[in-house]
């Protein structure tokens, strides 16, 4: 696979991870924690694939500047880092939603 295709794969997987993580947050806010967990698992899998693409790119570069740094490469890296940050924050926010009373319940 050439560099451009690897970068595009990284973008696709990072975007998918972001979408799944934000879906998980919405599902938790609605009280559907089972669906939220499934979305979180999908986000983790997509992050894993994106990270695999990133590792491939790092291997191609070999730490010697062989890879030309382009705007699309910087964009892909930005997407991955944002997806990872959103995933981490979503996990904490979902835990907070778990501690709230379910819709219709009252505080004790």
Gaussian input, Z-matrix of N, CA and C with variables (Angstrom, degrees):
# hf/3-21g

backbone

0 1
 N
 C     1     B1
 C     2     B2     1     A1
 N     3     B3     2     A2     1     D1
 C     4     B4     3     A3     2     D2
 C     5     B5     4     A4     3     D3
 N     6     B6     5     A5     4     D4
 C     7     B7     6     A6     5     D5
 C     8     B8     7     A7     6     D6
 N     9     B9     8     A8     7     D7
 C    10    B10     9     A9     8     D8
 C    11    B11    10    A10     9     D9
 N    12    B12    11    A11    10    D10
 C    13    B13    12    A12    11    D11
 C    14    B14    13    A13    12    D12
 N    15    B15    14    A14    13    D13
 C    16    B16    15    A15    14    D14
 C    17    B17    16    A16    15    D15
 N    18    B18    17    A17    16    D16
 C    19    B19    18    A18    17    D17
 C    20    B20    19    A19    18    D18
 N    21    B21    20    A20    19    D19
 C    22    B22    21    A21    20    D20
 C    23    B23    22    A22    21    D21
 N    24    B24    23    A23    22    D22
 C    25    B25    24    A24    23    D23
 C    26    B26    25    A25    24    D24
 N    27    B27    26    A26    25    D25
 C    28    B28    27    A27    26    D26
 C    29    B29    28    A28    27    D27
 N    30    B30    29    A29    28    D28
 C    31    B31    30    A30    29    D29
 C    32    B32    31    A31    30    D30
 N    33    B33    32    A32    31    D31
 C    34    B34    33    A33    32    D32
 C    35    B35    34    A34    33    D33
 N    36    B36    35    A35    34    D34
 C    37    B37    36    A36    35    D35
 C    38    B38    37    A37    36    D36
 N    39    B39    38    A38    37    D37
 C    40    B40    39    A39    38    D38
 C    41    B41    40    A40    39    D39
 N    42    B42    41    A41    40    D40
 C    43    B43    42    A42    41    D41
 C    44    B44    43    A43    42    D42
 N    45    B45    44    A44    43    D43
 C    46    B46    45    A45    44    D44
 C    47    B47    46    A46    45    D45
 N    48    B48    47    A47    46    D46
 C    49    B49    48    A48    47    D47
 C    50    B50    49    A49    48    D48
 N    51    B51    50    A50    49    D49
 C    52    B52    51    A51    50    D50
 C    53    B53    52    A52    51    D51
 N    54    B54    53    A53    52    D52
 C    55    B55    54    A54    53    D53
 C    56    B56    55    A55    54    D54
 N    57    B57    56    A56    55    D55
 C    58    B58    57    A57    56    D56
 C    59    B59    58    A58    57    D57
 N    60    B60    59    A59    58    D58
 C    61    B61    60    A60    59    D59
 C    62    B62    61    A61    60    D60
 N    63    B63    62    A62    61    D61
 C    64    B64    63    A63    62    D62
 C    65    B65    64    A64    63    D63
 N    66    B66    65    A65    64    D64
 C    67    B67    66    A66    65    D65
 C    68    B68    67    A67    66    D66
 N    69    B69    68    A68    67    D67
 C    70    B70    69    A69    68    D68
 C    71    B71    70    A70    69    D69
 N    72    B72    71    A71    70    D70
 C    73    B73    72    A72    71    D71
 C    74    B74    73    A73    72    D72
 N    75    B75    74    A74    73    D73
 C    76    B76    75    A75    74    D74
 C    77    B77    76    A76    75    D75
 N    78    B78    77    A77    76    D76
 C    79    B79    78    A78    77    D77
 C    80    B80    79    A79    78    D78
 N    81    B81    80    A80    79    D79
 C    82    B82    81    A81    80    D80
 C    83    B83    82    A82    81    D81
 N    84    B84    83    A83    82    D82
 C    85    B85    84    A84    83    D83
 C    86    B86    85    A85    84    D84
 N    87    B87    86    A86    85    D85
 C    88    B88    87    A87    86    D86
 C    89    B89    88    A88    87    D87
 N    90    B90    89    A89    88    D88
 C    91    B91    90    A90    89    D89
 C    92    B92    91    A91    90    D90
 N    93    B93    92    A92    91    D91
 C    94    B94    93    A93    92    D92
 C    95    B95    94    A94    93    D93
 N    96    B96    95    A95    94    D94
 C    97    B97    96    A96    95    D95
 C    98    B98    97    A97    96    D96
 N    99    B99    98    A98    97    D97
 C   100   B100    99    A99    98    D98
 C   101   B101   100   A100    99    D99
 N   102   B102   101   A101   100   D100
 C   103   B103   102   A102   101   D101
 C   104   B104   103   A103   102   D102
 N   105   B105   104   A104   103   D103
 C   106   B106   105   A105   104   D104
 C   107   B107   106   A106   105   D105
 N   108   B108   107   A107   106   D106
 C   109   B109   108   A108   107   D107
 C   110   B110   109   A109   108   D108
 N   111   B111   110   A110   109   D109
 C   112   B112   111   A111   110   D110
 C   113   B113   112   A112   111   D111
 N   114   B114   113   A113   112   D112
 C   115   B115   114   A114   113   D113
 C   116   B116   115   A115   114   D114
 N   117   B117   116   A116   115   D115
 C   118   B118   117   A117   116   D116
 C   119   B119   118   A118   117   D117
 N   120   B120   119   A119   118   D118
 C   121   B121   120   A120   119   D119
 C   122   B122   121   A121   120   D120
 N   123   B123   122   A122   121   D121
 C   124   B124   123   A123   122   D122
 C   125   B125   124   A124   123   D123
 N   126   B126   125   A125   124   D124
 C   127   B127   126   A126   125   D125
 C   128   B128   127   A127   126   D126
 N   129   B129   128   A128   127   D127
 C   130   B130   129   A129   128   D128
 C   131   B131   130   A130   129   D129
 N   132   B132   131   A131   130   D130
 C   133   B133   132   A132   131   D131
 C   134   B134   133   A133   132   D132
 N   135   B135   134   A134   133   D133
 C   136   B136   135   A135   134   D134
 C   137   B137   136   A136   135   D135
 N   138   B138   137   A137   136   D136
 C   139   B139   138   A138   137   D137
 C   140   B140   139   A139   138   D138
 N   141   B141   140   A140   139   D139
 C   142   B142   141   A141   140   D140
 C   143   B143   142   A142   141   D141
 N   144   B144   143   A143   142   D142
 C   145   B145   144   A144   143   D143
 C   146   B146   145   A145   144   D144
 N   147   B147   146   A146   145   D145
 C   148   B148   147   A147   146   D146
 C   149   B149   148   A148   147   D147
 N   150   B150   149   A149   148   D148
 C   151   B151   150   A150   149   D149
 C   152   B152   151   A151   150   D150
 N   153   B153   152   A152   151   D151
 C   154   B154   153   A153   152   D152
 C   155   B155   154   A154   153   D153
 N   156   B156   155   A155   154   D154
 C   157   B157   156   A156   155   D155
 C   158   B158   157   A157   156   D156
 N   159   B159   158   A158   157   D157
 C   160   B160   159   A159   158   D158
 C   161   B161   160   A160   159   D159
 N   162   B162   161   A161   160   D160
 C   163   B163   162   A162   161   D161
 C   164   B164   163   A163   162   D162
 N   165   B165   164   A164   163   D163
 C   166   B166   165   A165   164   D164
 C   167   B167   166   A166   165   D165
 N   168   B168   167   A167   166   D166
 C   169   B169   168   A168   167   D167
 C   170   B170   169   A169   168   D168
 N   171   B171   170   A170   169   D169
 C   172   B172   171   A171   170   D170
 C   173   B173   172   A172   171   D171
 N   174   B174   173   A173   172   D172
 C   175   B175   174   A174   173   D173
 C   176   B176   175   A175   174   D174
 N   177   B177   176   A176   175   D175
 C   178   B178   177   A177   176   D176
 C   179   B179   178   A178   177   D177
 N   180   B180   179   A179   178   D178
 C   181   B181   180   A180   179   D179
 C   182   B182   181   A181   180   D180
 N   183   B183   182   A182   181   D181
 C   184   B184   183   A183   182   D182
 C   185   B185   184   A184   183   D183
 N   186   B186   185   A185   184   D184
 C   187   B187   186   A186   185   D185
 C   188   B188   187   A187   186   D186
 N   189   B189   188   A188   187   D187
 C   190   B190   189   A189   188   D188
 C   191   B191   190   A190   189   D189
 N   192   B192   191   A191   190   D190
 C   193   B193   192   A192   191   D191
 C   194   B194   193   A193   192   D192
 N   195   B195   194   A194   193   D193
 C   196   B196   195   A195   194   D194
 C   197   B197   196   A196   195   D195
 N   198   B198   197   A197   196   D196
 C   199   B199   198   A198   197   D197
 C   200   B200   199   A199   198   D198
 N   201   B201   200   A200   199   D199
 C   202   B202   201   A201   200   D200
 C   203   B203   202   A202   201   D201
 N   204   B204   203   A203   202   D202
 C   205   B205   204   A204   203   D203
 C   206   B206   205   A205   204   D204
 N   207   B207   206   A206   205   D205
 C   208   B208   207   A207   206   D206
 C   209   B209   208   A208   207   D207
 N   210   B210   209   A209   208   D208
 C   211   B211   210   A210   209   D209
 C   212   B212   211   A211   210   D210
 N   213   B213   212   A212   211   D211
 C   214   B214   213   A213   212   D212
 C   215   B215   214   A214   213   D213
 N   216   B216   215   A215   214   D214
 C   217   B217   216   A216   215   D215
 C   218   B218   217   A217   216   D216
 N   219   B219   218   A218   217   D217
 C   220   B220   219   A219   218   D218
 C   221   B221   220   A220   219   D219
 N   222   B222   221   A221   220   D220
 C   223   B223   222   A222   221   D221
 C   224   B224   223   A223   222   D222
 N   225   B225   224   A224   223   D223
 C   226   B226   225   A225   224   D224
 C   227   B227   226   A226   225   D225
 N   228   B228   227   A227   226   D226
 C   229   B229   228   A228   227   D227
 C   230   B230   229   A229   228   D228
 N   231   B231   230   A230   229   D229
 C   232   B232   231   A231   230   D230
 C   233   B233   232   A232   231   D231
 N   234   B234   233   A233   232   D232
 C   235   B235   234   A234   233   D233
 C   236   B236   235   A235   234   D234
 N   237   B237   236   A236   235   D235
 C   238   B238   237   A237   236   D236
 C   239   B239   238   A238   237   D237
 N   240   B240   239   A239   238   D238
 C   241   B241   240   A240   239   D239
 C   242   B242   241   A241   240   D240
 N   243   B243   242   A242   241   D241
 C   244   B244   243   A243   242   D242
 C   245   B245   244   A244   243   D243
 N   246   B246   245   A245   244   D244
 C   247   B247   246   A246   245   D245
 C   248   B248   247   A247   246   D246
 N   249   B249   248   A248   247   D247
 C   250   B250   249   A249   248   D248
 C   251   B251   250   A250   249   D249
 N   252   B252   251   A251   250   D250
 C   253   B253   252   A252   251   D251
 C   254   B254   253   A253   252   D252
 N   255   B255   254   A254   253   D253
 C   256   B256   255   A255   254   D254
 C   257   B257   256   A256   255   D255
 N   258   B258   257   A257   256   D256
 C   259   B259   258   A258   257   D257
 C   260   B260   259   A259   258   D258
 N   261   B261   260   A260   259   D259
 C   262   B262   261   A261   260   D260
 C   263   B263   262   A262   261   D261
 N   264   B264   263   A263   262   D262
 C   265   B265   264   A264   263   D263
 C   266   B266   265   A265   264   D264
 N   267   B267   266   A266   265   D265
 C   268   B268   267   A267   266   D266
 C   269   B269   268   A268   267   D267
 N   270   B270   269   A269   268   D268
 C   271   B271   270   A270   269   D269
 C   272   B272   271   A271   270   D270
 N   273   B273   272   A272   271   D271
 C   274   B274   273   A273   272   D272
 C   275   B275   274   A274   273   D273
 N   276   B276   275   A275   274   D274
 C   277   B277   276   A276   275   D275
 C   278   B278   277   A277   276   D276
 N   279   B279   278   A278   277   D277
 C   280   B280   279   A279   278   D278
 C   281   B281   280   A280   279   D279
 N   282   B282   281   A281   280   D280
 C   283   B283   282   A282   281   D281
 C   284   B284   283   A283   282   D282
 N   285   B285   284   A284   283   D283
 C   286   B286   285   A285   284   D284
 C   287   B287   286   A286   285   D285
 N   288   B288   287   A287   286   D286
 C   289   B289   288   A288   287   D287
 C   290   B290   289   A289   288   D288
 N   291   B291   290   A290   289   D289
 C   292   B292   291   A291   290   D290
 C   293   B293   292   A292   291   D291
 N   294   B294   293   A293   292   D292
 C   295   B295   294   A294   293   D293
 C   296   B296   295   A295   294   D294
 N   297   B297   296   A296   295   D295
 C   298   B298   297   A297   296   D296
 C   299   B299   298   A298   297   D297
 N   300   B300   299   A299   298   D298
 C   301   B301   300   A300   299   D299
 C   302   B302   301   A301   300   D300
 N   303   B303   302   A302   301   D301
 C   304   B304   303   A303   302   D302
 C   305   B305   304   A304   303   D303
 N   306   B306   305   A305   304   D304
 C   307   B307   306   A306   305   D305
 C   308   B308   307   A307   306   D306
 N   309   B309   308   A308   307   D307
 C   310   B310   309   A309   308   D308
 C   311   B311   310   A310   309   D309
 N   312   B312   311   A311   310   D310
 C   313   B313   312   A312   311   D311
 C   314   B314   313   A313   312   D312
 N   315   B315   314   A314   313   D313
 C   316   B316   315   A315   314   D314
 C   317   B317   316   A316   315   D315
 N   318   B318   317   A317   316   D316
 C   319   B319   318   A318   317   D317
 C   320   B320   319   A319   318   D318
 N   321   B321   320   A320   319   D319
 C   322   B322   321   A321   320   D320
 C   323   B323   322   A322   321   D321

   B1=1.4549
   B2=1.5312
   B3=1.3331
   B4=1.4619
   B5=1.5287
   B6=1.3105
   B7=1.4666
   B8=1.5247
   B9=1.3070
   B10=1.4664
   B11=1.5338
   B12=1.3160
   B13=1.4658
   B14=1.5222
   B15=1.3016
   B16=1.4671
   B17=1.5345
   B18=1.3153
   B19=1.4642
   B20=1.5283
   B21=1.3271
   B22=1.4631
   B23=1.5292
   B24=1.3143
   B25=1.4781
   B26=1.5289
   B27=1.3145
   B28=1.4619
   B29=1.5285
   B30=1.3277
   B31=1.4639
   B32=1.5263
   B33=1.3076
   B34=1.4681
   B35=1.5295
   B36=1.3118
   B37=1.4712
   B38=1.5324
   B39=1.3179
   B40=1.4661
   B41=1.5317
   B42=1.3228
   B43=1.4563
   B44=1.5106
   B45=1.3131
   B46=1.4613
   B47=1.5258
   B48=1.3119
   B49=1.4657
   B50=1.5232
   B51=1.3136
   B52=1.4680
   B53=1.5265
   B54=1.3168
   B55=1.4663
   B56=1.5258
   B57=1.3236
   B58=1.4735
   B59=1.5244
   B60=1.3215
   B61=1.4663
   B62=1.5269
   B63=1.3199
   B64=1.4625
   B65=1.5319
   B66=1.3294
   B67=1.4748
   B68=1.5196
   B69=1.3114
   B70=1.4661
   B71=1.5230
   B72=1.3037
   B73=1.4562
   B74=1.5334
   B75=1.3243
   B76=1.4640
   B77=1.5274
   B78=1.3239
   B79=1.4651
   B80=1.5238
   B81=1.3122
   B82=1.4644
   B83=1.5231
   B84=1.3191
   B85=1.4641
   B86=1.5299
   B87=1.3365
   B88=1.4614
   B89=1.5299
   B90=1.3257
   B91=1.4613
   B92=1.5196
   B93=1.3247
   B94=1.4688
   B95=1.5321
   B96=1.3269
   B97=1.4605
   B98=1.5264
   B99=1.3309
   B100=1.4680
   B101=1.5328
   B102=1.3152
   B103=1.4651
   B104=1.5282
   B105=1.3235
   B106=1.4622
   B107=1.5290
   B108=1.3179
   B109=1.4707
   B110=1.5257
   B111=1.3231
   B112=1.4670
   B113=1.5304
   B114=1.3211
   B115=1.4654
   B116=1.5254
   B117=1.3220
   B118=1.4657
   B119=1.5277
   B120=1.3322
   B121=1.4684
   B122=1.5220
   B123=1.3310
   B124=1.4681
   B125=1.5264
   B126=1.3257
   B127=1.4708
   B128=1.5230
   B129=1.3395
   B130=1.4736
   B131=1.5295
   B132=1.3376
   B133=1.4623
   B134=1.5257
   B135=1.3221
   B136=1.4631
   B137=1.5249
   B138=1.3276
   B139=1.4763
   B140=1.5261
   B141=1.3128
   B142=1.4633
   B143=1.5163
   B144=1.3296
   B145=1.4704
   B146=1.5246
   B147=1.3227
   B148=1.4641
   B149=1.5303
   B150=1.3153
   B151=1.4611
   B152=1.5259
   B153=1.3305
   B154=1.4687
   B155=1.5294
   B156=1.3363
   B157=1.4699
   B158=1.5302
   B159=1.3334
   B160=1.4657
   B161=1.5350
   B162=1.3067
   B163=1.4648
   B164=1.5239
   B165=1.3252
   B166=1.4630
   B167=1.5259
   B168=1.3267
   B169=1.4643
   B170=1.5245
   B171=1.3067
   B172=1.4690
   B173=1.5234
   B174=1.3287
   B175=1.4623
   B176=1.5231
   B177=1.3237
   B178=1.4663
   B179=1.5268
   B180=1.3143
   B181=1.4693
   B182=1.5244
   B183=1.3226
   B184=1.4607
   B185=1.5253
   B186=1.3292
   B187=1.4607
   B188=1.5132
   B189=1.3203
   B190=1.4682
   B191=1.5195
   B192=1.3308
   B193=1.4513
   B194=1.5176
   B195=1.3310
   B196=1.4614
   B197=1.5265
   B198=1.3157
   B199=1.4578
   B200=1.5185
   B201=1.3117
   B202=1.4605
   B203=1.5330
   B204=1.3119
   B205=1.4628
   B206=1.5234
   B207=1.3267
   B208=1.4564
   B209=1.5261
   B210=1.3107
   B211=1.4537
   B212=1.5283
   B213=1.3201
   B214=1.4693
   B215=1.5273
   B216=1.3085
   B217=1.4640
   B218=1.5247
   B219=1.3379
   B220=1.4701
   B221=1.5256
   B222=1.3266
   B223=1.4584
   B224=1.5369
   B225=1.3096
   B226=1.4674
   B227=1.5283
   B228=1.3162
   B229=1.4646
   B230=1.5314
   B231=1.3277
   B232=1.4579
   B233=1.5318
   B234=1.3167
   B235=1.4658
   B236=1.5259
   B237=1.3088
   B238=1.4636
   B239=1.5208
   B240=1.3134
   B241=1.4628
   B242=1.5290
   B243=1.3349
   B244=1.4593
   B245=1.5223
   B246=1.3127
   B247=1.4614
   B248=1.5326
   B249=1.3196
   B250=1.4602
   B251=1.5285
   B252=1.3187
   B253=1.4645
   B254=1.5287
   B255=1.3269
   B256=1.4617
   B257=1.5225
   B258=1.3119
   B259=1.4639
   B260=1.5288
   B261=1.3084
   B262=1.4683
   B263=1.5243
   B264=1.3301
   B265=1.4606
   B266=1.5293
   B267=1.3126
   B268=1.4639
   B269=1.5223
   B270=1.3094
   B271=1.4694
   B272=1.5326
   B273=1.3149
   B274=1.4684
   B275=1.5235
   B276=1.3170
   B277=1.4639
   B278=1.5267
   B279=1.3154
   B280=1.4676
   B281=1.5192
   B282=1.3095
   B283=1.4656
   B284=1.5250
   B285=1.3092
   B286=1.4627
   B287=1.5319
   B288=1.3292
   B289=1.4665
   B290=1.5293
   B291=1.3311
   B292=1.4756
   B293=1.5304
   B294=1.3169
   B295=1.4627
   B296=1.5267
   B297=1.3114
   B298=1.4647
   B299=1.5295
   B300=1.3141
   B301=1.4600
   B302=1.5290
   B303=1.3233
   B304=1.4530
   B305=1.5217
   B306=1.3212
   B307=1.4657
   B308=1.5365
   B309=1.2919
   B310=1.4705
   B311=1.5194
   B312=1.3370
   B313=1.4673
   B314=1.5216
   B315=1.3267
   B316=1.4628
   B317=1.5135
   B318=1.3243
   B319=1.4724
   B320=1.5307
   B321=1.3001
   B322=1.4707
   B323=1.5010
   A1=107.98
   A2=116.19
   A3=118.81
   A4=111.23
   A5=114.85
   A6=121.98
   A7=111.91
   A8=118.12
   A9=121.35
   A10=111.21
   A11=117.03
   A12=120.35
   A13=111.74
   A14=116.79
   A15=120.53
   A16=109.67
   A17=116.42
   A18=120.35
   A19=109.85
   A20=117.28
   A21=120.00
   A22=110.93
   A23=117.24
   A24=120.75
   A25=110.60
   A26=116.26
   A27=120.72
   A28=109.72
   A29=116.60
   A30=121.06
   A31=111.69
   A32=116.65
   A33=121.10
   A34=110.49
   A35=116.93
   A36=120.08
   A37=111.54
   A38=117.44
   A39=120.01
   A40=110.21
   A41=117.22
   A42=120.86
   A43=112.14
   A44=116.24
   A45=121.14
   A46=110.75
   A47=116.64
   A48=120.97
   A49=110.70
   A50=116.12
   A51=120.95
   A52=109.91
   A53=116.61
   A54=120.83
   A55=111.79
   A56=116.82
   A57=120.22
   A58=111.37
   A59=116.85
   A60=120.09
   A61=110.93
   A62=116.89
   A63=119.49
   A64=111.67
   A65=117.30
   A66=120.88
   A67=109.93
   A68=116.49
   A69=120.72
   A70=110.63
   A71=116.34
   A72=120.41
   A73=110.93
   A74=116.63
   A75=120.91
   A76=110.55
   A77=116.84
   A78=121.02
   A79=111.13
   A80=116.97
   A81=120.08
   A82=110.53
   A83=116.22
   A84=120.33
   A85=110.45
   A86=116.67
   A87=122.12
   A88=112.02
   A89=117.06
   A90=121.32
   A91=114.92
   A92=118.12
   A93=122.03
   A94=108.72
   A95=115.16
   A96=120.35
   A97=113.35
   A98=117.13
   A99=119.53
   A100=109.77
   A101=116.67
   A102=120.30
   A103=110.19
   A104=116.71
   A105=120.81
   A106=110.60
   A107=116.69
   A108=120.16
   A109=110.59
   A110=117.40
   A111=120.28
   A112=110.62
   A113=116.04
   A114=119.45
   A115=111.10
   A116=116.83
   A117=119.58
   A118=110.72
   A119=116.93
   A120=119.98
   A121=110.94
   A122=116.32
   A123=119.97
   A124=110.44
   A125=116.97
   A126=120.78
   A127=110.75
   A128=116.20
   A129=119.49
   A130=111.18
   A131=116.85
   A132=120.29
   A133=110.90
   A134=116.75
   A135=120.50
   A136=111.05
   A137=117.19
   A138=120.75
   A139=109.38
   A140=115.84
   A141=119.72
   A142=112.13
   A143=116.78
   A144=120.60
   A145=110.75
   A146=116.89
   A147=120.09
   A148=110.40
   A149=115.78
   A150=119.54
   A151=110.75
   A152=116.49
   A153=120.86
   A154=110.00
   A155=116.49
   A156=120.44
   A157=110.52
   A158=115.61
   A159=120.41
   A160=110.03
   A161=117.04
   A162=121.70
   A163=110.96
   A164=116.70
   A165=120.70
   A166=110.46
   A167=115.76
   A168=119.73
   A169=111.55
   A170=116.65
   A171=120.49
   A172=109.94
   A173=116.53
   A174=120.75
   A175=112.05
   A176=116.54
   A177=120.29
   A178=111.11
   A179=115.67
   A180=120.62
   A181=111.59
   A182=117.10
   A183=124.12
   A184=112.72
   A185=116.87
   A186=120.16
   A187=114.52
   A188=116.25
   A189=118.10
   A190=112.91
   A191=117.71
   A192=120.24
   A193=114.34
   A194=117.37
   A195=120.64
   A196=111.89
   A197=115.89
   A198=120.40
   A199=110.00
   A200=116.07
   A201=120.62
   A202=108.08
   A203=116.77
   A204=121.41
   A205=107.38
   A206=114.80
   A207=121.45
   A208=109.31
   A209=115.03
   A210=120.05
   A211=110.38
   A212=118.07
   A213=120.86
   A214=110.86
   A215=118.42
   A216=121.22
   A217=110.19
   A218=116.70
   A219=119.80
   A220=109.96
   A221=117.27
   A222=122.40
   A223=110.44
   A224=116.79
   A225=121.16
   A226=110.70
   A227=116.68
   A228=120.67
   A229=110.56
   A230=115.93
   A231=121.34
   A232=110.43
   A233=116.56
   A234=120.62
   A235=111.00
   A236=116.55
   A237=119.70
   A238=111.49
   A239=116.81
   A240=119.28
   A241=111.46
   A242=117.14
   A243=120.14
   A244=111.27
   A245=117.04
   A246=120.47
   A247=110.73
   A248=116.37
   A249=119.77
   A250=111.04
   A251=116.72
   A252=120.88
   A253=110.61
   A254=116.88
   A255=120.70
   A256=110.18
   A257=117.36
   A258=121.17
   A259=110.41
   A260=117.56
   A261=120.98
   A262=111.87
   A263=116.29
   A264=119.74
   A265=111.55
   A266=116.49
   A267=121.00
   A268=110.78
   A269=117.10
   A270=120.27
   A271=110.71
   A272=116.81
   A273=119.99
   A274=111.69
   A275=117.16
   A276=119.89
   A277=111.69
   A278=116.76
   A279=119.98
   A280=110.13
   A281=116.72
   A282=119.56
   A283=110.56
   A284=117.13
   A285=119.98
   A286=111.07
   A287=117.58
   A288=120.14
   A289=111.11
   A290=116.89
   A291=120.10
   A292=111.35
   A293=116.38
   A294=120.90
   A295=112.79
   A296=116.66
   A297=120.39
   A298=109.96
   A299=116.98
   A300=118.52
   A301=110.01
   A302=115.95
   A303=120.85
   A304=110.08
   A305=118.07
   A306=119.27
   A307=110.67
   A308=116.33
   A309=121.14
   A310=113.83
   A311=117.22
   A312=121.01
   A313=109.44
   A314=115.69
   A315=120.32
   A316=108.24
   A317=114.84
   A318=120.26
   A319=108.88
   A320=116.41
   A321=120.82
   A322=111.90
   D1=135.80
   D2=-178.58
   D3=-83.59
   D4=167.37
   D5=-174.71
   D6=-55.88
   D7=-44.17
   D8=-177.62
   D9=-62.12
   D10=-42.73
   D11=178.72
   D12=-66.44
   D13=-38.16
   D14=178.64
   D15=-64.27
   D16=-42.78
   D17=179.14
   D18=-63.20
   D19=-42.27
   D20=179.32
   D21=-64.62
   D22=-39.22
   D23=176.43
   D24=-62.65
   D25=-41.62
   D26=177.63
   D27=-59.34
   D28=-45.35
   D29=178.67
   D30=-60.86
   D31=-45.84
   D32=-178.44
   D33=-61.44
   D34=-47.92
   D35=-177.74
   D36=-68.55
   D37=-38.31
   D38=178.26
   D39=-65.73
   D40=-42.14
   D41=177.63
   D42=-63.95
   D43=-39.40
   D44=177.31
   D45=-64.25
   D46=-42.72
   D47=178.89
   D48=-60.88
   D49=-43.70
   D50=178.96
   D51=-60.82
   D52=-47.47
   D53=-179.28
   D54=-61.46
   D55=-44.09
   D56=178.95
   D57=-63.86
   D58=-41.26
   D59=-179.70
   D60=-64.33
   D61=-43.12
   D62=178.94
   D63=-68.54
   D64=-32.64
   D65=173.73
   D66=-63.71
   D67=-42.24
   D68=178.93
   D69=-59.78
   D70=-41.45
   D71=179.37
   D72=-63.91
   D73=-44.52
   D74=178.50
   D75=-62.49
   D76=-42.62
   D77=-179.96
   D78=-64.20
   D79=-40.09
   D80=178.27
   D81=-66.14
   D82=-40.35
   D83=178.47
   D84=-60.15
   D85=-32.10
   D86=178.24
   D87=-84.30
   D88=-3.43
   D89=178.50
   D90=88.52
   D91=7.42
   D92=-179.18
   D93=-96.60
   D94=79.89
   D95=-174.50
   D96=-73.43
   D97=-26.54
   D98=176.48
   D99=-66.04
   D100=-46.23
   D101=178.01
   D102=-65.63
   D103=-37.90
   D104=178.62
   D105=-60.98
   D106=-40.90
   D107=178.79
   D108=-65.38
   D109=-40.16
   D110=177.78
   D111=-62.93
   D112=-42.18
   D113=178.71
   D114=-66.56
   D115=-37.42
   D116=176.66
   D117=-63.77
   D118=-40.58
   D119=177.54
   D120=-62.56
   D121=-41.39
   D122=177.78
   D123=-64.05
   D124=-39.07
   D125=177.32
   D126=-62.68
   D127=-43.78
   D128=179.42
   D129=-62.80
   D130=-39.81
   D131=179.07
   D132=-64.97
   D133=-42.16
   D134=179.49
   D135=-66.42
   D136=-38.96
   D137=175.56
   D138=-61.15
   D139=-42.43
   D140=178.71
   D141=-59.18
   D142=-43.03
   D143=178.45
   D144=-66.82
   D145=-42.20
   D146=178.27
   D147=-62.65
   D148=-40.92
   D149=179.14
   D150=-64.83
   D151=-36.10
   D152=177.04
   D153=-61.93
   D154=-41.43
   D155=177.85
   D156=-65.10
   D157=-41.74
   D158=178.69
   D159=-61.58
   D160=-42.64
   D161=179.04
   D162=-62.71
   D163=-38.16
   D164=176.52
   D165=-61.63
   D166=-43.99
   D167=178.54
   D168=-63.57
   D169=-41.66
   D170=178.23
   D171=-61.91
   D172=-40.83
   D173=177.84
   D174=-64.05
   D175=-36.99
   D176=178.36
   D177=-66.11
   D178=-33.73
   D179=-178.45
   D180=-76.99
   D181=-33.67
   D182=-179.55
   D183=56.41
   D184=25.81
   D185=177.80
   D186=67.78
   D187=15.00
   D188=-175.02
   D189=-119.90
   D190=13.17
   D191=178.02
   D192=75.00
   D193=22.59
   D194=179.09
   D195=-68.95
   D196=-30.04
   D197=-177.91
   D198=-85.54
   D199=126.75
   D200=177.35
   D201=-73.10
   D202=125.40
   D203=178.98
   D204=-82.72
   D205=114.32
   D206=-178.75
   D207=-113.31
   D208=169.22
   D209=177.36
   D210=-61.53
   D211=-39.40
   D212=-179.35
   D213=-67.70
   D214=-34.69
   D215=176.25
   D216=-66.51
   D217=-44.56
   D218=177.59
   D219=-62.75
   D220=-39.40
   D221=178.49
   D222=-62.29
   D223=-43.97
   D224=179.77
   D225=-63.55
   D226=-43.85
   D227=178.46
   D228=-61.98
   D229=-40.27
   D230=178.42
   D231=-62.76
   D232=-43.48
   D233=177.71
   D234=-60.33
   D235=-43.70
   D236=-179.44
   D237=-63.86
   D238=-46.34
   D239=-179.34
   D240=-64.05
   D241=-39.95
   D242=177.16
   D243=-64.60
   D244=-41.66
   D245=179.13
   D246=-62.43
   D247=-40.57
   D248=179.16
   D249=-66.36
   D250=-40.77
   D251=178.15
   D252=-64.82
   D253=-45.89
   D254=179.16
   D255=-61.24
   D256=-40.69
   D257=179.17
   D258=-61.18
   D259=-45.38
   D260=179.54
   D261=-63.41
   D262=-46.73
   D263=-179.32
   D264=-66.51
   D265=-38.13
   D266=179.33
   D267=-60.92
   D268=-41.85
   D269=179.18
   D270=-58.96
   D271=-43.03
   D272=178.98
   D273=-68.44
   D274=-41.85
   D275=179.68
   D276=-65.53
   D277=-38.44
   D278=177.89
   D279=-62.87
   D280=-39.84
   D281=177.17
   D282=-61.26
   D283=-39.09
   D284=176.96
   D285=-65.66
   D286=-40.33
   D287=176.73
   D288=-61.42
   D289=-35.60
   D290=178.78
   D291=-61.34
   D292=-30.32
   D293=-176.50
   D294=-81.86
   D295=-14.63
   D296=179.29
   D297=-81.12
   D298=153.57
   D299=175.63
   D300=-65.27
   D301=148.83
   D302=178.31
   D303=-64.04
   D304=154.92
   D305=177.49
   D306=-53.32
   D307=130.09
   D308=-178.87
   D309=95.02
   D310=-18.77
   D311=177.60
   D312=-84.65
   D313=157.66
   D314=177.58
   D315=-112.38
   D316=155.70
   D317=175.24
   D318=-65.22
   D319=146.70
   D320=178.10
   D321=-79.37

